[in-house]
Amino acid sequence: MASSKIEWTESTWNPVTGCTEISAGCKNCYAERMAKRLKAMGQPNYKNGFKLTLHEQVLEYPLQWKKPQTIFVNSMSDLFHEEIPDEFIFKVFDVMKRAYRHRFQILTKRSARLKEMASQLDWPENVWIGVSVENLSVKYRIDDLRAVPAFIRFLSLEPLLSTLGHLVLSDIHWVIVGGESGLKARPMEKEWVIQIREQCIKQGVPFFFKQWGGINKKKTGRLLEGRTWDEMPLKLIELEEKIEHNKSLHLTAIPLALHSGR
């Protein structure tokens, strides 16, 4: 496990590292830059650099983490990459189901394979699934995501490289938007972001604005029209309220039971 600076998660878990380019959003991949750096530092999990590598030895790590947390799965890869065997994906899902104390967030650009495998996978409430959509040419990924029977389905519109036009957000529970960062960052227009935010508001979907990005993302910050937007999925809030309610009922029942036994 590694703690994460990504604004919408808490930790990362990488049973797979490495990937290959599939669409425009991959051009300036932060994970590839990081993998090369870690290889140069002698980190054993990155001895292959950014070549796709399975790490069986870290599969059960989440079962050892006692503190409940939100975990981004494969921040350094794509779980639905075509070179990852089905059996390995099944193992990852089995661990996530058993590590029920945590929330797992999976993000993929391989929405076709996700859709194809969805019916073969178990989708407990603690497993969220999202797709990356960076421009108009990959909007089909949203429809692929809609077909997945996950508790929470979300969009990562990052790096946002163009307007996305009209968005149909039915059965989508969360939208994240962010600009590209780094020395070769491609610009994101404010109008694109506002258009998405307004559609989220109109369709009742929580909106999370991650960053403006650019060469210096700390300088450009996270404010959109004077405020931060850190909304979380409503289904998550409802689930947490249900859990807290059940806890209170349980605690109330204890003294009642003791009293009735006197």
TORNU-448451 format. One line per 10 residues: number of its first residue (from 0); for each residue z, x, y of C-alpha. Coordinates in pm, 1 decimal, padded with zeros to 6 digits. Example, Ala and Ser with C-alpha at 12.3 -4.5 7.8 and 13.67 -1.06 7.14 Angstrom:
<atoms>
0) 00780.0,01230.0,-00450.0; 00714.0,01367.0,-00106.0 .
</atoms>
This chain:
<atoms>
0) 00000.0,00000.0,00000.0; -00066.2,00108.4,00355.5; 00053.1,-00067.8,00667.8; -00237.3,-00185.0,00879.4; -00313.5,-00192.7,01251.3; -00564.3,-00473.0,01194.4; -00433.9,-00757.1,01408.8; -00475.3,-01037.0,01153.4; -00307.1,-00871.8,00855.0; -00003.6,-00656.8,00771.7 .
10) -00099.6,-00422.2,00487.9; -00398.5,-00305.2,00284.6; -00454.9,-00262.3,-00088.5; -00765.2,-00084.8,-00214.1; -00826.8,-00112.5,-00589.5; -01185.7,-00023.2,-00496.1; -01309.0,00220.8,-00234.1; -01661.3,00288.0,-00115.5; -01954.2,00058.9,-00048.7; -02324.1,00043.3,00043.3 .
20) -02504.5,-00107.1,00339.3; -02619.1,-00466.8,00303.9; -02673.0,-00600.5,00657.9; -02665.2,-00511.2,01028.1; -02286.5,-00525.4,01048.0; -02263.1,-00223.7,00817.2; -02449.9,00014.4,01047.6; -02143.3,00177.5,01208.4; -01896.0,00108.2,00924.8; -01541.3,00214.5,01013.2 .
30) -01449.8,00237.2,00642.9; -01721.8,00492.2,00578.2; -01600.4,00708.5,00866.4; -01242.5,00679.8,00744.0; -01335.3,00760.1,00381.1; -01512.1,01079.9,00483.6; -01210.6,01181.7,00690.3; -00971.2,01112.9,00402.1; -01191.0,01312.6,00164.0; -01180.1,01609.5,00401.6 .
40) -00800.7,01577.2,00412.0; -00786.1,01598.1,00030.9; -00669.9,01241.2,-00033.5; -00724.8,01201.7,-00411.5; -00845.8,00838.6,-00396.7; -01129.4,00953.9,-00171.2; -01253.6,01253.3,-00366.8; -01584.9,01065.5,-00399.6; -01600.9,00997.1,-00027.5; -01761.5,00658.3,00030.3 .
50) -01922.3,00634.0,-00312.3; -01806.5,00315.6,-00484.3; -01502.0,00401.4,-00699.0; -01266.5,00182.2,-00904.0; -00895.6,00269.1,-00897.9; -00732.8,00119.7,-01207.5; -00413.0,00310.7,-01127.1; -00341.6,00102.8,-00815.8; -00419.6,-00240.4,-00962.3; -00058.7,-00345.0,-01015.4 .
60) 00086.5,-00194.8,-00698.2; 00141.4,-00535.2,-00528.5; 00373.3,-00637.4,-00812.2; 00602.4,-00350.7,-00708.3; 00622.2,-00450.7,-00342.1; 00931.9,-00665.8,-00300.4; 00892.0,-00770.2,00062.6; 00647.7,-01061.7,00102.9; 00353.8,-00962.2,00319.9; -00004.0,-01041.3,00412.5 .
70) -00239.7,-00798.9,00238.1; -00603.8,-00726.6,00318.4; -00774.6,-00659.5,-00016.9; -01032.5,-00379.2,-00023.1; -01036.0,-00293.4,00344.5; -01233.7,00014.3,00232.8; -01487.5,-00167.9,00015.3; -01622.0,-00510.8,-00081.4; -01466.5,-00674.2,-00388.3; -01791.2,-00859.4,-00465.5 .
80) -02014.8,-00553.8,-00449.7; -02285.3,-00574.0,-00716.5; -02166.4,-00254.4,-00888.2; -01811.6,-00380.7,-00952.2; -01786.0,-00526.6,-01305.1; -01682.2,-00890.9,-01338.9; -01394.0,-00783.0,-01559.5; -01247.0,-00566.9,-01284.4; -01265.5,-00855.0,-01036.8; -01083.6,-01075.0,-01289.9 .
90) -00809.0,-00810.7,-01309.3; -00769.7,-00806.9,-00931.6; -00737.1,-01186.3,-00924.1; -00484.1,-01178.1,-01207.5; -00263.7,-00938.4,-01011.3; -00287.8,-01151.2,-00697.8; -00182.7,-01460.1,-00892.0; 00115.7,-01280.5,-01043.4; 00214.2,-01128.2,-00708.0; 00268.4,-01478.5,-00570.3 .
100) 00518.1,-01362.8,-00305.6; 00233.6,-01207.1,-00105.4; -00069.4,-01351.2,00074.3; -00397.9,-01181.2,-00010.3; -00697.9,-01184.3,00222.6; -01038.4,-01098.8,00072.2; -01337.8,-01045.7,00298.0; -01692.5,-01004.3,00169.7; -02050.6,-00975.9,00285.9; -02172.1,-01047.9,-00070.6 .
110) -02138.5,-01423.2,-00039.8; -02403.9,-01496.4,-00302.7; -02205.0,-01319.7,-00573.4; -01883.8,-01478.3,-00447.8; -02039.3,-01822.9,-00480.6; -02177.0,-01739.0,-00824.0; -01839.0,-01619.3,-00956.0; -01616.0,-01871.9,-00778.2; -01590.6,-02116.5,-01067.7; -01487.0,-01835.4,-01303.8 .
120) -01195.0,-01728.9,-01085.5; -00847.6,-01871.8,-01045.0; -00768.9,-01953.7,-00681.2; -00392.1,-01978.0,-00625.0; -00267.6,-02077.6,-00278.6; -00178.2,-01718.5,-00188.8; -00539.2,-01599.0,-00213.0; -00758.2,-01645.2,00095.2; -01130.1,-01576.0,00097.1; -01351.9,-01497.6,00393.4 .
130) -01706.3,-01389.2,00471.7; -01835.0,-01162.9,00747.5; -02103.2,-01310.8,00971.8; -02236.1,-01077.1,01239.6; -02561.3,-01243.2,01349.2; -02792.6,-01538.3,01292.6; -02967.2,-01383.7,00992.3; -02653.4,-01405.5,00776.5; -02520.8,-01749.7,00877.1; -02603.3,-01866.0,00523.1 .
140) -02284.7,-01689.7,00415.2; -02085.3,-01973.2,00572.1; -02244.7,-02228.7,00338.6; -02181.9,-01999.2,00041.9; -01815.5,-01975.8,00141.5; -01783.6,-02353.1,00168.8; -01861.3,-02379.9,-00203.5; -01556.1,-02169.7,-00298.7; -01246.0,-02369.7,-00403.6; -00996.4,-02144.2,-00223.7 .
150) -00687.1,-02273.1,-00043.6; -00791.9,-02100.8,00279.4; -01151.4,-02009.7,00368.1; -01210.0,-01803.4,00679.5; -01483.1,-01638.7,00884.8; -01478.0,-01288.3,01027.2; -01738.8,-01287.0,01302.9; -01708.0,-00910.7,01353.6; -01881.2,-00706.1,01467.3; -02037.1,-00995.9,01656.8 .
160) -02390.0,-00876.3,01733.4; -02559.5,-01191.7,01862.4; -02502.3,-01551.8,01950.0; -02444.1,-01761.7,01637.5; -02564.3,-02084.6,01791.8; -02428.8,-02409.2,01651.0; -02160.7,-02362.2,01385.1; -02070.8,-02621.1,01125.6; -01705.2,-02546.5,01052.8; -01624.3,-02825.0,00809.4 .
170) -01403.4,-02692.0,00525.8; -01348.3,-02366.6,00716.2; -00982.8,-02306.9,00798.9; -00983.7,-02005.9,01031.5; -01224.7,-01810.5,01252.5; -01176.8,-01448.5,01362.6; -01399.9,-01293.9,01629.7; -01424.1,-00930.4,01732.8; -01652.0,-00674.6,01892.4; -01760.7,-00347.7,01737.2 .
180) -01559.6,-00036.1,01824.7; -01633.5,00335.4,01813.8; -01867.0,00582.9,01980.6; -02180.8,00392.4,01874.5; -02042.0,00043.9,01932.1; -02298.6,-00225.2,02003.6; -02205.1,-00461.5,02289.5; -02068.7,-00813.0,02244.8; -02137.2,-01069.9,02516.0; -01852.9,-01282.0,02652.9 .
190) -02071.7,-01593.3,02632.3; -02105.1,-01554.8,02254.1; -01726.8,-01546.9,02214.2; -01661.5,-01844.3,02441.2; -01928.3,-02047.2,02262.5; -01753.0,-01985.0,01930.5; -01406.9,-02056.3,02071.5; -01520.1,-02386.9,02220.6; -01671.9,-02495.1,01890.1; -01349.1,-02405.6,01710.3 .
200) -01147.5,-02613.7,01956.6; -01387.6,-02907.6,01928.3; -01386.2,-02896.7,01547.3; -01011.7,-02832.1,01514.4; -01037.1,-02485.3,01357.5; -00782.4,-02214.3,01451.9; -00938.3,-01930.8,01654.0; -00825.9,-01565.9,01646.9; -00972.6,-01319.6,01897.1; -00927.8,-00969.7,01758.1 .
210) -01079.0,-00738.4,02018.6; -01357.3,-00670.7,02268.4; -01419.9,-00334.0,02103.1; -01637.5,-00072.6,02265.7; -01586.4,00303.1,02283.5; -01221.7,00256.9,02385.6; -01094.2,-00065.1,02226.4; -00742.7,-00013.5,02362.6; -00881.5,-00016.1,02715.2; -01096.5,-00326.7,02664.9 .
220) -00806.5,-00502.4,02490.2; -00777.7,-00849.8,02338.1; -00754.2,-01087.3,02633.9; -01006.0,-01368.9,02653.8; -00998.5,-01553.1,02986.6; -00651.5,-01421.6,03064.4; -00473.4,-01476.8,02732.2; -00461.0,-01373.8,02368.4; -00581.0,-01607.2,02093.4; -00376.6,-01554.2,01777.4 .
230) -00406.8,-01889.3,01605.7; -00346.8,-01899.1,01230.3; -00470.8,-02143.2,00963.8; -00308.1,-02485.6,00993.2; -00287.1,-02509.8,00613.7; -00071.0,-02195.6,00615.0; 00163.5,-02344.7,00873.1; 00185.0,-02669.9,00675.4; 00257.3,-02477.7,00353.7; 00532.8,-02273.4,00518.9 .
240) 00689.1,-02589.1,00661.7; 00680.4,-02747.0,00315.7; 00848.9,-02440.7,00163.6; 01119.7,-02441.0,00432.2; 01173.1,-02814.2,00381.7; 01213.5,-02767.8,00006.1; 01460.6,-02485.1,00067.0; 01669.6,-02706.2,00293.0; 01665.9,-02986.5,00034.7; 01780.8,-02740.7,-00230.3 .
250) 02062.3,-02609.5,-00011.0; 02170.9,-02964.2,00074.3; 02174.3,-03061.3,-00293.4; 02414.6,-02781.6,-00386.6; 02720.5,-02910.8,-00197.2; 02636.6,-03267.4,-00301.2; 02635.6,-03163.9,-00665.2; 02962.2,-02978.9,-00624.5; 03118.5,-03278.4,-00453.2; 03004.5,-03521.7,-00722.3 .
260) 03152.8,-03298.4,-00990.9; 03503.4,-03302.5,-00851.3 .
</atoms>
